[in-house]
């Protein structure tokens, strides 16, 4: 009995000191608690049948299914629950903490996308009197291109901006930044989102490469 109490106290202390994120994930995955309400969790009690976690003034009971045969099974069970929580929440232990800028040919692609978005942001850019038109003498030097741009400006800008917005918001923001621990509206989030909107798919391809690099070098967070 004394050994069990000592083991229990050690597990509770260890979880509270080193695995607060896991406790928060349990609340979100098993109790449908929001991310904000699951902040600063504390493991209050551990039993063979369940564990009691408190957060933001509320207490939650998370059952062990099936119950533990002994406290020695705790580690394997909480690790399994951590992984299951990640699966349910579509999250990852691999956390991206920096922006990866374009390199090589991607720099050219970024510049072209930026120039297209800025140039086609309004039809007047391709008409006499605009800085772009007068500086490049578009009417005299590129009459065909100018005529095309005046006619199709809304379509070109709308198509490119729409496609890049989808890629930035869903493919990058939702499927990648959120999953890999980039806090929404943080400086890093804005950097990825804004520059990702300009660039399009190469941004999230670099993000995927960074995730693979972190995982290959063993830098991801541990669940045990």
Rosetta blueprint (number, residue, H / E / L):
1 X L
2 X H
3 X H
4 X H
5 X H
6 X H
7 X H
8 X H
9 X H
10 X H
11 X H
12 X H
13 X H
14 X H
15 X H
16 X H
17 X H
18 X H
19 X L
20 X H
21 X H
22 X H
23 X H
24 X H
25 X H
26 X H
27 X H
28 X H
29 X H
30 X H
31 X L
32 X L
33 X L
34 X L
35 X L
36 X L
37 X L
38 X L
39 X L
40 X L
41 X L
42 X E
43 X E
44 X E
45 X E
46 X E
47 X L
48 X L
49 X L
50 X E
51 X E
52 X E
53 X E
54 X E
55 X E
56 X L
57 X L
58 X E
59 X E
60 X E
61 X E
62 X E
63 X E
64 X L
65 X L
66 X L
67 X L
68 X L
69 X L
70 X L
71 X H
72 X H
73 X H
74 X H
75 X H
76 X H
77 X H
78 X H
79 X H
80 X H
81 X H
82 X H
83 X H
84 X H
85 X H
86 X H
87 X H
88 X H
89 X H
90 X L
91 X L
92 X L
93 X L
94 X L
95 X L
96 X L
97 X L
98 X L
99 X L
100 X L
101 X L
102 X L
103 X L
104 X L
105 X H
106 X H
107 X H
108 X H
109 X H
110 X H
111 X H
112 X H
113 X H
114 X H
115 X H
116 X H
117 X H
118 X H
119 X H
120 X L
121 X L
122 X L
123 X H
124 X H
125 X H
126 X H
127 X L
128 X L
129 X L
130 X L
131 X H
132 X H
133 X H
134 X H
135 X H
136 X H
137 X L
138 X H
139 X H
140 X H
141 X H
142 X L
143 X H
144 X H
145 X H
146 X H
147 X H
148 X H
149 X H
150 X H
151 X H
152 X H
153 X H
154 X H
155 X H
156 X H
157 X H
158 X H
159 X H
160 X H
161 X H
162 X H
163 X H
164 X H
165 X H
166 X H
167 X H
168 X H
169 X H
170 X H
171 X H
172 X H
173 X H
174 X H
175 X H
176 X H
177 X H
178 X L
179 X L
180 X L
181 X L
182 X L
183 X L
184 X L
185 X L
186 X L
187 X H
188 X H
189 X H
190 X H
191 X H
192 X H
193 X H
194 X H
195 X H
196 X H
197 X H
198 X H
199 X H
200 X L
201 X H
202 X H
203 X H
204 X H
205 X H
206 X H
207 X H
208 X H
209 X H
210 X H
211 X H
212 X H
213 X H
214 X H
215 X H
216 X H
217 X L
218 X L
219 X L
220 X L
221 X L
222 X L
223 X L
224 X L
